[in-house]
């Protein structure tokens, strides 16, 4: 299929304005070679919604060999599905998908000749639109109307679409948060009825989708759809136990609603931080106790939550670095760093020393989100910002003074300890260095070689 050519360069300039220059150049080159080419999917959705277009996909009636001929440097990334990568732009031949026996990939694909046939295989109507280089929209499933109504709707039969790839259940929640909208009733009903199909999805794919969900603008909406549709227990079963668990008089909301509101309050686009905020109170259901005064208590939920959060993330195949970060965040989320006037300098130094995986400023961000996620807020926004500024000043003062916060910052080494005490390498050397660090955290002036060696000698005398 070929399309009439406009005056040279005119529409290319318009195309560049709508999408990236690289994507515009790809469409233009295919067009000049006599092929049809369209921007498709998420980039069209986001452009129409007024959002930046991140990943740009192009669909064409050119075969894979023709794409390679037009773009000699193209990299074939999906030969079975006729997909190539031209720079940062994914280019795929129009296709129709066969059955999905493995709940993820079509058993086979058939190349087709029209963009309409290609759009019919896509997941949601808002992702089933295409735009040519002239800005003409191809929208056979009412995606533009659904986008204006902020509605997430499956293309065609909802049950069939979900069975093709059950990860679409999570994607529906993500897109609801992405556009600040709702999930169409028939689509929601199919997902709720078929939520057990998620058992066919590898945990790694669920992890990736959860990460994307936590980055959308209205992640509170997306997270609550996980709850409404019965998906949460299949993704984060330990966290799901927090639904309906009331908190003490400091909170107007239950544990789940507090976690959701807190995640929404996180401004930094960092997955580890947002996971930490989501899971910071994960052990409250297990530690819940009602005192004689009728008040709810959650003693040691910060300590108990370390392993619970770690198990939750391990099940989703998160990296050891992410798990270590989140466990550290959960362990320390109850410190009073946000209220630094109440803390001694030595206490702040000890905390900064204890944080091996999480930046101290991220702990502050977690505590700010924890405060802002409380509907029964005892502080005004101005008061929270004032506390935050004061805590940051205390941290910067310690950083500028270059106080020793870790064993590697000490003015002595393990070799110095061995020579001073006449002992071989072993646990006693590490214990001596930790003792020195403890003393230096209390009094930074002690980080002097001679004074530290005196501490080591005194430690050796005590040991004998």
N, C-alpha and C positions, 0 to 999 in steps of 0.2 A: 504494500500500500504506500503510495506517495502522496504528498500534500502540495498544494500550490505554494510557490515561493513568493515571499513578499519582496519589497524593495530591499536590496542588500543592506544589512546592518541595522535597519530600523528596529525590527522586533528583537534583535539580539540585544540592543541597548535596553529595551524594556525588560527583557528577560533577566539581564544582569541586575537591574534594580530590584526585581522580585526575589531572586535567589542569588547564590554566590556566583562570581565570575567563572569559577571552574565548572560548576554545574551548567551554567548558561552555555559555556563553550562546548560541553559534551552534547547538549541538545542541538546546538547549532550545527555541529559537525555531522551528526546523524541526519539532520534535516537536509543539509547540503548534499549528502550522499544518496538522497532519495528515499529515506526511511521516515516513518512516523516516530515521534519521540515525545514522551510526556513526563512531566514531574508527577510523582505518584505518592500516595500514602501520607505519612506523618508530616512531611514537609509542606504539603498542600494544606492539610488540616491546620498546622500552626500558622502558616502565612495568613489564612483566612481568619484565624482567631486573633491575629495581631501579635503573635509571639515570634521570637527568632527561630529560624530554621536551622536545626543542628545537622542531623544526618539527612542528606538529600539522595533520594532514589529516583532513577529514571527507568521507565518501561518503554520498550520499542518493539516493532515488528521485525527488526534485524535479527538474524540468527547469530549464534555465538561466533561462528566463523566470520560473519560479516562484521560483527562488533570488533573482532580482533583485526580485521582488515582496515577498518576505519581508524582504530586506535592500536597501532602496533605494540605499544607499551602496556596494553591492558593485561591485567592479571586475572586468570580464570580462578574463581573462588568457589564455584559450584557448577561443575560441568553437567551433572545430572539434572540440574534445574536451570541451566543456561544463564548463569550469572557471572558477570565479570566486574572487576573493579578498575575504574579509570581514574587514577589519582584517588581523591577522597570520595568519588561518586560511584555508587553501585548501579550497574546497568544490567537489566534483565530482559529477556525476551518474553513477550506476551505468552501466558500459559494458562492451562486449566489443570487443576490438581486431581489426581485419582484418590482412592480411599486411603485413610490414615490408619493402617493396622497397628502401628506402634505408638499411637496417640501423640505423634509429633511430626513425622515426615510423611508426605504422600508416597504411596507405593510406587507411583509413576506419575509423570507429568506429560501433558500433551501441549505442544506449541499451537497457539491459535493466532488468528489474524487481526483481531480487533482489541482495542483497549477495554471495551465493555465486557468482553469475555474474561479478560484478565481481572478486572475489578470484582467480578462476581465471586471469586475465590477468597476474597479478603475477609478479615474478621469482623470489624465494626463499620457501620456506615460512614462514620466520620473519618475512617482510614481508607475508604473505598472511593476516593475522588482522585481525579487526574486533571492536570492543567497543561495545555499546550504552550508553545513559545509565544503565542499571540495573546495569552491570558484567558483563553476560552476554557471554561470549566466543563469537564465530563463528570456527571454526577447521577448515575442511573439508579441509585438506591436512596436518594434523599439525604445524603450526608450533610449538605450545606444547611438544610432546614433543621436537621438534628443538632448541628453545631450551634446554630443560632438559639435553639431551645435548650442547649447544654444537655443533650441527651445522648447516652451511650447505648447503642442498639446493635445487636448482631445483624449481619447481612444474612438474609434468608432464614432458614429454619434454625432457631436457637439451639435446640438439642443436638442437631447435626454439627453445628459450628463448634459447640463445646466438646463433643466427642472427638473431633478432629485433633484438637490440642487443648487439653484441660487447663493449661497455663493461662488460657484466655480468661478464665475466671478471675485470676489475679489482675490481669491486664485491664479488665473492666473496671475494677476498683481504682486502679492507677489512673485510668483515663477520666474517671469521674472526678478524681482529685485534680487532675491536670487542667480540666476545663471548668472546675467548680460546678459540676452538674450532677445529674441523677442517672441511675441505670434504669432503662426502660423496663416496665413490669414483666413482659414476657421473657426478656433477657435475664432479669433478676431471678425469676421463677425457675428458669432452666438451670441457672448456676446453683441456686439453693438446693434443687432436687438432685443435681449431679455433682455436688461438691466432693463426694468420695472419689471421683475420677482423678483428683489430685494425687491419689496414691500411685498412679502410673507415671507421675512426673518425677524425674531425678531431683534430689534435694538441691543440687547445685543450681539447677534452673530456677527453683523456687527462691533460692538466695538472691540470684541476680534480679529477679522481678521485685523482691522485697526492697532491694537497694534502690531500684528505680522509683518504687512507690514512695520511699522516704524522701525523695528529692523533689517531688511535685509541689506545686504552690500550696494546694489545700490538702496536705497529707493527713490532717485530722479527719477530713471527709473520707479519704481513701481508706484509712485504718478502720473507721467505723463501719464502712461497707464490708470489710473483712469479717467484722463481728456480726452484722446483720444477716449476711449470706451464709453463715456457718462455716466460714473458711478458716477463721483464726485458730481453732483447736487443731487443725490439720497442719498449720504452719508453725505456730508458736504455742504449743499446748500448755506449757508451764505459765506463760503470760496469760493465756485464756482463763486461767483459774482466778484471775484478779477481777473478772467481770462480776459486778454486784457485791464485791467485798467493801463494806463501808469503812471509812477511816475515822480518825478521832475528830474532836471538835475543831481542829485547825483546818479541816477540809470540808467543803460542801459536797464534793463529788466522790464517787467510789474510786477504787484503785485504778481501774481500767480508764475511766474518763480522765483521771488526773494524768496518767501516762500519755494519753492521746493529746490532751491540751498542752502538756509540757513539750512534746515533740513538735507541735505546731509553733511553739514559742522559740525554737532554735533557729537562729538566723544563719549561722555558718553552714555552708553546703559541704558537710563532711559526714560520710556514712558512719564511721566509727563513733563520732559524737552523737549522732541521732539515734544509733542503736543503743548507746549507753543511756541516753535519756529515756528511751522507750522501756528499757529493762531495769532502770535504777531501783524500782520498788518491787521487783519480781518476787521477792520472798515474803512480801507482806501477807499473802493468804496463808502461807505455812506457819508464820509466826504470830498470827492474829490471836489475841487473847483479850477477854473483857475483864477489867479489874473490878474490885469490890465497889468502886465508885460509879460503875456503869460505863466507864470510858473505855474506848478501844485502844489497845497497845500493840506495838509491833517490835518488841525488844529484839535486838541483834539482827534485824532484817537486813542491815547493810552487810554484816558478816556472812549470814546465811545465803544472801543473794549472790555472793561471788561464784560459788559452784553452780548454783541454779542457772545463772546467766550463761556461765561457761558451757553447761550441758546443752542449753537451748541453741547456742550458736554452733557448737560442735555438730549437733544433729543436722544443721543446715550447711555444713561443710565450710564454715568460715575459716580464714587463715589463722594460724597461731598468733600472728601479730594483732589481728583484730580482736581475737578472744582475750589476749593479754590486756589490751587497752580497755576493753569493756569491763573485765573483771576488776581492774584497778579503779575504774570510774565508780563502779557499784560499791566497792570497798570504802571509798573515801567520800561518797556523795553527802554524807552526814556531817562532815567537818564544817567548821564555822568560817571557812575562808572568805565567804561573802561578807562576813561581819568582822573584818580584820581588826577593828578597834578593840575587840574583846580578846585578841590573840597576842601572845608575846612574840617577839621577833624569832626567838628560838623555836617556837612552835611552828611558825611559818617555814623556817628553814628545814625543820624535820619533815614537814609535809612535802616540800619541794624535793627533798632528798629521797623520800619514799616513792615519788612518782617516777617510775622507770620507763613506762610505756605511754603515758598520757601527759601532754604538755599541761603545765599548771594553769595556763589561760583557758584551756578547754574545760578543766574542772570548774573554773569560775563560770564559764558559759553554761555548764550543766546546772550549776546551782541557781543561776539566773532563770533558766528555763523552768526549773523545779518551782521557783517562787511564782513565776508568771503563769504556771499551769494550775495554780490554786485559785479557785473561784472565790474563796473566802480570804482574799488577799489582805494581810495586815499592813502592807506597805504600798505607798503610791509609786507610780512609775518614777517620779523624781527621786524618791527615797532609795529605790533600787539602784538607780543610776549613780547616786551619790555613794552608796556602799561599794558599788563596783569600782568607781574611780579611786576610792580610798584603798581598796585591796590591791588594785593595779599599781598604785604608788608604792605600797609596801613591797610588792614583788620587785618592781624596778629598782628600788633602793638596794635590795639584797643582790640583785643581778649586777648592778653597777659596782658594788663593793667587791664583787668577785669572790664571795664567800665560798669556802669549800662545802660542797653539797654531796659529793660522792667520794669514795675511797681513792679514786684516781686523781682527785683534786688535792689530796694531802701532800704535805711537804716531805713525806718519807714514803718509801716503797716497801714491798715485802722483803726485798733483799736487806734493807736497813734493819728490819725487825729480826731477821735470821742472824745477822752479824751481831746485833746488840745482845740478843738472848742466847746465842750459840745453839740455835735449834735448826733442824732441817725444814724444808718446805712441808707444809701440812696444815691441818685445820687450825692449829694454834696461831699460825701466822695471820690467817684471815680474822680470827677472833681478836687479835691484838689490834689489827688495822680498824676493825669495826668499833672497838673501844675508843680508839683515838678519834674516829669520825664522830662518835656520840659526844665526846667532850668538845670537839671543835664546833659542832652544831649548837652547843650551849654557849660557847665562847669562841668566836672566830679568831680572836687574837692568839689562840693556842696553836694555830696552824703555822708553826715555826719549827724548823728542823730540830733544833736543840731541845725545845720544850716538848715536842712530840717524843723524842728519844727518851727524855726523862720519864714521860708517861709510860713508855714501853718498859723501861727499867723497873719502875715502880710496880708495874703489872707482873713482871717476872719475879720480883721479890715477894709479892703477895702470893704468887702461885707456889713458891717454894716454902 
